[in-house]
Amino acid sequence: MPADADSATLEQLAHASDIAQKWLEGKATRRVIVVPGKLVNLVP
């Protein structure tokens, strides 16, 4: 992911990843934690 992307773009890319889809398995995301340049955390 590009390090200079905004939070909304990072969130969209994280939701679209195959790994996130595997762990979420259709569950709704309750919380999204974005630290630009470091991490994106999706909490089911």
N, CA, C and O atoms as a Maestro MAE file, in Angstrom:
{
 s_m_m2io_version
 :::
 2.0.0
}

f_m_ct {
 s_m_title
 :::
 protein
 m_atom[176] {
  # First column is atom index #
  i_m_mmod_type
  r_m_x_coord
  r_m_y_coord
  r_m_z_coord
  i_m_residue_number
  s_m_chain_name
  s_m_pdb_residue_name
  s_m_pdb_atom_name
  i_m_atomic_number
  :::
  1 25 0.844 -1.173 0.000 1 A "MET " " N  " 7
  2 3 0.000 0.000 0.000 1 A "MET " " CA " 6
  3 2 0.891 1.238 0.000 1 A "MET " " C  " 6
  4 15 1.955 1.240 0.620 1 A "MET " " O  " 8
  5 25 0.466 2.274 -0.683 2 A "PRO " " N  " 7
  6 3 1.265 3.494 -0.685 2 A "PRO " " CA " 6
  7 2 1.264 4.155 0.706 2 A "PRO " " C  " 6
  8 15 0.216 4.281 1.338 2 A "PRO " " O  " 8
  9 25 2.422 4.562 1.160 3 A "ALA " " N  " 7
  10 3 2.559 5.146 2.494 3 A "ALA " " CA " 6
  11 2 1.879 6.506 2.611 3 A "ALA " " C  " 6
  12 15 1.501 6.912 3.710 3 A "ALA " " O  " 8
  13 25 1.719 7.213 1.496 4 A "ASP " " N  " 7
  14 3 1.130 8.548 1.553 4 A "ASP " " CA " 6
  15 2 -0.366 8.555 1.259 4 A "ASP " " C  " 6
  16 15 -0.936 9.625 1.042 4 A "ASP " " O  " 8
  17 25 -1.016 7.399 1.245 5 A "ALA " " N  " 7
  18 3 -2.458 7.319 0.965 5 A "ALA " " CA " 6
  19 2 -3.257 7.837 2.161 5 A "ALA " " C  " 6
  20 15 -2.799 7.770 3.302 5 A "ALA " " O  " 8
  21 25 -4.450 8.352 1.886 6 A "ASP " " N  " 7
  22 3 -5.293 8.846 2.979 6 A "ASP " " CA " 6
  23 2 -6.008 7.678 3.671 6 A "ASP " " C  " 6
  24 15 -5.986 6.551 3.176 6 A "ASP " " O  " 8
  25 25 -6.629 7.951 4.796 7 A "SER " " N  " 7
  26 3 -7.259 6.919 5.617 7 A "SER " " CA " 6
  27 2 -8.355 6.166 4.880 7 A "SER " " C  " 6
  28 15 -8.460 4.947 5.010 7 A "SER " " O  " 8
  29 25 -9.167 6.872 4.112 8 A "ALA " " N  " 7
  30 3 -10.267 6.224 3.392 8 A "ALA " " CA " 6
  31 2 -9.744 5.234 2.354 8 A "ALA " " C  " 6
  32 15 -10.294 4.144 2.204 8 A "ALA " " O  " 8
  33 25 -8.692 5.606 1.646 9 A "THR " " N  " 7
  34 3 -8.097 4.716 0.652 9 A "THR " " CA " 6
  35 2 -7.492 3.489 1.317 9 A "THR " " C  " 6
  36 15 -7.662 2.371 0.831 9 A "THR " " O  " 8
  37 25 -6.791 3.690 2.420 10 A "LEU " " N  " 7
  38 3 -6.202 2.568 3.140 10 A "LEU " " CA " 6
  39 2 -7.265 1.608 3.647 10 A "LEU " " C  " 6
  40 15 -7.083 0.391 3.601 10 A "LEU " " O  " 8
  41 25 -8.377 2.153 4.132 11 A "GLU " " N  " 7
  42 3 -9.469 1.313 4.615 11 A "GLU " " CA " 6
  43 2 -10.068 0.488 3.476 11 A "GLU " " C  " 6
  44 15 -10.338 -0.700 3.650 11 A "GLU " " O  " 8
  45 25 -10.275 1.101 2.323 12 A "GLN " " N  " 7
  46 3 -10.817 0.383 1.167 12 A "GLN " " CA " 6
  47 2 -9.877 -0.726 0.718 12 A "GLN " " C  " 6
  48 15 -10.328 -1.833 0.423 12 A "GLN " " O  " 8
  49 25 -8.586 -0.450 0.662 13 A "LEU " " N  " 7
  50 3 -7.617 -1.450 0.251 13 A "LEU " " CA " 6
  51 2 -7.549 -2.603 1.251 13 A "LEU " " C  " 6
  52 15 -7.403 -3.760 0.858 13 A "LEU " " O  " 8
  53 25 -7.654 -2.291 2.533 14 A "ALA " " N  " 7
  54 3 -7.627 -3.339 3.557 14 A "ALA " " CA " 6
  55 2 -8.848 -4.244 3.444 14 A "ALA " " C  " 6
  56 15 -8.721 -5.464 3.544 14 A "ALA " " O  " 8
  57 25 -10.021 -3.667 3.239 15 A "HIS " " N  " 7
  58 3 -11.233 -4.473 3.085 15 A "HIS " " CA " 6
  59 2 -11.182 -5.343 1.826 15 A "HIS " " C  " 6
  60 15 -11.766 -6.426 1.802 15 A "HIS " " O  " 8
  61 25 -10.506 -4.887 0.806 16 A "ALA " " N  " 7
  62 3 -10.446 -5.617 -0.464 16 A "ALA " " CA " 6
  63 2 -9.404 -6.736 -0.453 16 A "ALA " " C  " 6
  64 15 -9.407 -7.577 -1.352 16 A "ALA " " O  " 8
  65 25 -8.523 -6.766 0.531 17 A "SER " " N  " 7
  66 3 -7.460 -7.776 0.531 17 A "SER " " CA " 6
  67 2 -8.025 -9.170 0.806 17 A "SER " " C  " 6
  68 15 -9.016 -9.330 1.518 17 A "SER " " O  " 8
  69 25 -7.373 -10.164 0.227 18 A "ASP " " N  " 7
  70 3 -7.793 -11.554 0.399 18 A "ASP " " CA " 6
  71 2 -7.661 -12.012 1.851 18 A "ASP " " C  " 6
  72 15 -8.492 -12.775 2.341 18 A "ASP " " O  " 8
  73 25 -6.632 -11.553 2.526 19 A "ILE " " N  " 7
  74 3 -6.410 -11.954 3.920 19 A "ILE " " CA " 6
  75 2 -7.522 -11.416 4.815 19 A "ILE " " C  " 6
  76 15 -8.014 -12.128 5.690 19 A "ILE " " O  " 8
  77 25 -7.917 -10.169 4.599 20 A "ALA " " N  " 7
  78 3 -9.000 -9.586 5.401 20 A "ALA " " CA " 6
  79 2 -10.310 -10.317 5.139 20 A "ALA " " C  " 6
  80 15 -11.076 -10.572 6.069 20 A "ALA " " O  " 8
  81 25 -10.571 -10.652 3.888 21 A "GLN " " N  " 7
  82 3 -11.794 -11.372 3.549 21 A "GLN " " CA " 6
  83 2 -11.837 -12.727 4.254 21 A "GLN " " C  " 6
  84 15 -12.893 -13.156 4.720 21 A "GLN " " O  " 8
  85 25 -10.690 -13.397 4.332 22 A "LYS " " N  " 7
  86 3 -10.614 -14.702 4.996 22 A "LYS " " CA " 6
  87 2 -10.958 -14.577 6.478 22 A "LYS " " C  " 6
  88 15 -11.714 -15.391 7.007 22 A "LYS " " O  " 8
  89 25 -10.415 -13.572 7.147 23 A "TRP " " N  " 7
  90 3 -10.624 -13.431 8.584 23 A "TRP " " CA " 6
  91 2 -11.988 -12.845 8.932 23 A "TRP " " C  " 6
  92 15 -12.556 -13.174 9.974 23 A "TRP " " O  " 8
  93 25 -12.511 -11.990 8.077 24 A "LEU " " N  " 7
  94 3 -13.816 -11.386 8.362 24 A "LEU " " CA " 6
  95 2 -14.963 -12.321 7.993 24 A "LEU " " C  " 6
  96 15 -15.990 -12.326 8.670 24 A "LEU " " O  " 8
  97 25 -14.808 -13.109 6.937 25 A "GLU " " N  " 7
  98 3 -15.813 -14.075 6.483 25 A "GLU " " CA " 6
  99 2 -17.231 -13.523 6.500 25 A "GLU " " C  " 6
  100 15 -18.137 -14.150 7.050 25 A "GLU " " O  " 8
  101 25 -17.425 -12.358 5.903 26 A "GLY " " N  " 7
  102 3 -18.758 -11.771 5.783 26 A "GLY " " CA " 6
  103 2 -19.233 -11.008 7.005 26 A "GLY " " C  " 6
  104 15 -20.328 -10.447 6.979 26 A "GLY " " O  " 8
  105 25 -18.449 -10.967 8.074 27 A "LYS " " N  " 7
  106 3 -18.829 -10.218 9.274 27 A "LYS " " CA " 6
  107 2 -18.685 -8.725 9.013 27 A "LYS " " C  " 6
  108 15 -17.846 -8.296 8.221 27 A "LYS " " O  " 8
  109 25 -19.505 -7.954 9.681 28 A "ALA " " N  " 7
  110 3 -19.411 -6.502 9.565 28 A "ALA " " CA " 6
  111 2 -18.215 -6.008 10.384 28 A "ALA " " C  " 6
  112 15 -17.882 -6.585 11.419 28 A "ALA " " O  " 8
  113 25 -17.588 -4.958 9.921 29 A "THR " " N  " 7
  114 3 -16.467 -4.360 10.634 29 A "THR " " CA " 6
  115 2 -17.008 -3.361 11.639 29 A "THR " " C  " 6
  116 15 -17.676 -2.396 11.267 29 A "THR " " O  " 8
  117 25 -16.715 -3.596 12.931 30 A "ARG " " N  " 7
  118 3 -17.197 -2.693 13.970 30 A "ARG " " CA " 6
  119 2 -16.321 -1.462 14.109 30 A "ARG " " C  " 6
  120 15 -16.805 -0.371 14.411 30 A "ARG " " O  " 8
  121 25 -15.018 -1.649 13.886 31 A "ARG " " N  " 7
  122 3 -14.095 -0.536 14.089 31 A "ARG " " CA " 6
  123 2 -12.919 -0.674 13.129 31 A "ARG " " C  " 6
  124 15 -12.464 -1.783 12.847 31 A "ARG " " O  " 8
  125 25 -12.439 0.442 12.639 32 A "VAL " " N  " 7
  126 3 -11.268 0.470 11.769 32 A "VAL " " CA " 6
  127 2 -10.261 1.426 12.387 32 A "VAL " " C  " 6
  128 15 -10.574 2.585 12.658 32 A "VAL " " O  " 8
  129 25 -9.056 0.932 12.604 33 A "ILE " " N  " 7
  130 3 -7.980 1.741 13.166 33 A "ILE " " CA " 6
  131 2 -6.941 1.934 12.068 33 A "ILE " " C  " 6
  132 15 -6.386 0.962 11.554 33 A "ILE " " O  " 8
  133 25 -6.680 3.181 11.712 34 A "VAL " " N  " 7
  134 3 -5.713 3.493 10.664 34 A "VAL " " CA " 6
  135 2 -4.626 4.383 11.237 34 A "VAL " " C  " 6
  136 15 -4.903 5.463 11.758 34 A "VAL " " O  " 8
  137 25 -3.392 3.924 11.136 35 A "VAL " " N  " 7
  138 3 -2.221 4.718 11.482 35 A "VAL " " CA " 6
  139 2 -1.444 4.873 10.180 35 A "VAL " " C  " 6
  140 15 -0.714 3.964 9.786 35 A "VAL " " O  " 8
  141 25 -1.593 6.020 9.502 36 A "PRO " " N  " 7
  142 3 -0.966 6.193 8.202 36 A "PRO " " CA " 6
  143 2 0.537 5.897 8.217 36 A "PRO " " C  " 6
  144 15 1.276 6.354 9.090 36 A "PRO " " O  " 8
  145 25 0.954 5.123 7.229 37 A "GLY " " N  " 7
  146 3 2.351 4.749 7.122 37 A "GLY " " CA " 6
  147 2 2.753 3.573 7.995 37 A "GLY " " C  " 6
  148 15 3.895 3.119 7.929 37 A "GLY " " O  " 8
  149 25 1.820 3.064 8.823 38 A "LYS " " N  " 7
  150 3 2.185 1.968 9.726 38 A "LYS " " CA " 6
  151 2 1.229 0.780 9.642 38 A "LYS " " C  " 6
  152 15 1.661 -0.324 9.314 38 A "LYS " " O  " 8
  153 25 -0.070 0.980 9.932 39 A "LEU " " N  " 7
  154 3 -0.965 -0.161 9.981 39 A "LEU " " CA " 6
  155 2 -2.406 0.214 9.711 39 A "LEU " " C  " 6
  156 15 -2.803 1.373 9.823 39 A "LEU " " O  " 8
  157 25 -3.188 -0.811 9.348 40 A "VAL " " N  " 7
  158 3 -4.633 -0.704 9.239 40 A "VAL " " CA " 6
  159 2 -5.176 -1.918 9.972 40 A "VAL " " C  " 6
  160 15 -4.826 -3.047 9.629 40 A "VAL " " O  " 8
  161 25 -6.023 -1.714 10.973 41 A "ASN " " N  " 7
  162 3 -6.571 -2.794 11.778 41 A "ASN " " CA " 6
  163 2 -8.083 -2.803 11.612 41 A "ASN " " C  " 6
  164 15 -8.746 -1.795 11.856 41 A "ASN " " O  " 8
  165 25 -8.627 -3.942 11.197 42 A "LEU " " N  " 7
  166 3 -10.067 -4.111 11.043 42 A "LEU " " CA " 6
  167 2 -10.565 -4.980 12.208 42 A "LEU " " C  " 6
  168 15 -10.071 -6.090 12.406 42 A "LEU " " O  " 8
  169 25 -11.528 -4.484 12.966 43 A "VAL " " N  " 7
  170 3 -12.057 -5.205 14.106 43 A "VAL " " CA " 6
  171 2 -13.453 -5.691 13.758 43 A "VAL " " C  " 6
  172 15 -14.364 -4.889 13.556 43 A "VAL " " O  " 8
  173 25 -13.622 -7.037 13.686 44 A "PRO " " N  " 7
  174 3 -14.967 -7.572 13.342 44 A "PRO " " CA " 6
  175 2 -15.914 -7.489 14.517 44 A "PRO " " C  " 6
  176 15 -17.073 -7.889 14.405 44 A "PRO " " O  " 8
  :::
 }
 m_bond[175] {
  # First column is bond index #
  i_m_from
  i_m_to
  i_m_order
  :::
  1 1 2 1
  2 2 3 1
  3 3 4 2
  4 3 5 1
  5 5 6 1
  6 6 7 1
  7 7 8 2
  8 7 9 1
  9 9 10 1
  10 10 11 1
  11 11 12 2
  12 11 13 1
  13 13 14 1
  14 14 15 1
  15 15 16 2
  16 15 17 1
  17 17 18 1
  18 18 19 1
  19 19 20 2
  20 19 21 1
  21 21 22 1
  22 22 23 1
  23 23 24 2
  24 23 25 1
  25 25 26 1
  26 26 27 1
  27 27 28 2
  28 27 29 1
  29 29 30 1
  30 30 31 1
  31 31 32 2
  32 31 33 1
  33 33 34 1
  34 34 35 1
  35 35 36 2
  36 35 37 1
  37 37 38 1
  38 38 39 1
  39 39 40 2
  40 39 41 1
  41 41 42 1
  42 42 43 1
  43 43 44 2
  44 43 45 1
  45 45 46 1
  46 46 47 1
  47 47 48 2
  48 47 49 1
  49 49 50 1
  50 50 51 1
  51 51 52 2
  52 51 53 1
  53 53 54 1
  54 54 55 1
  55 55 56 2
  56 55 57 1
  57 57 58 1
  58 58 59 1
  59 59 60 2
  60 59 61 1
  61 61 62 1
  62 62 63 1
  63 63 64 2
  64 63 65 1
  65 65 66 1
  66 66 67 1
  67 67 68 2
  68 67 69 1
  69 69 70 1
  70 70 71 1
  71 71 72 2
  72 71 73 1
  73 73 74 1
  74 74 75 1
  75 75 76 2
  76 75 77 1
  77 77 78 1
  78 78 79 1
  79 79 80 2
  80 79 81 1
  81 81 82 1
  82 82 83 1
  83 83 84 2
  84 83 85 1
  85 85 86 1
  86 86 87 1
  87 87 88 2
  88 87 89 1
  89 89 90 1
  90 90 91 1
  91 91 92 2
  92 91 93 1
  93 93 94 1
  94 94 95 1
  95 95 96 2
  96 95 97 1
  97 97 98 1
  98 98 99 1
  99 99 100 2
  100 99 101 1
  101 101 102 1
  102 102 103 1
  103 103 104 2
  104 103 105 1
  105 105 106 1
  106 106 107 1
  107 107 108 2
  108 107 109 1
  109 109 110 1
  110 110 111 1
  111 111 112 2
  112 111 113 1
  113 113 114 1
  114 114 115 1
  115 115 116 2
  116 115 117 1
  117 117 118 1
  118 118 119 1
  119 119 120 2
  120 119 121 1
  121 121 122 1
  122 122 123 1
  123 123 124 2
  124 123 125 1
  125 125 126 1
  126 126 127 1
  127 127 128 2
  128 127 129 1
  129 129 130 1
  130 130 131 1
  131 131 132 2
  132 131 133 1
  133 133 134 1
  134 134 135 1
  135 135 136 2
  136 135 137 1
  137 137 138 1
  138 138 139 1
  139 139 140 2
  140 139 141 1
  141 141 142 1
  142 142 143 1
  143 143 144 2
  144 143 145 1
  145 145 146 1
  146 146 147 1
  147 147 148 2
  148 147 149 1
  149 149 150 1
  150 150 151 1
  151 151 152 2
  152 151 153 1
  153 153 154 1
  154 154 155 1
  155 155 156 2
  156 155 157 1
  157 157 158 1
  158 158 159 1
  159 159 160 2
  160 159 161 1
  161 161 162 1
  162 162 163 1
  163 163 164 2
  164 163 165 1
  165 165 166 1
  166 166 167 1
  167 167 168 2
  168 167 169 1
  169 169 170 1
  170 170 171 1
  171 171 172 2
  172 171 173 1
  173 173 174 1
  174 174 175 1
  175 175 176 2
  :::
 }
}
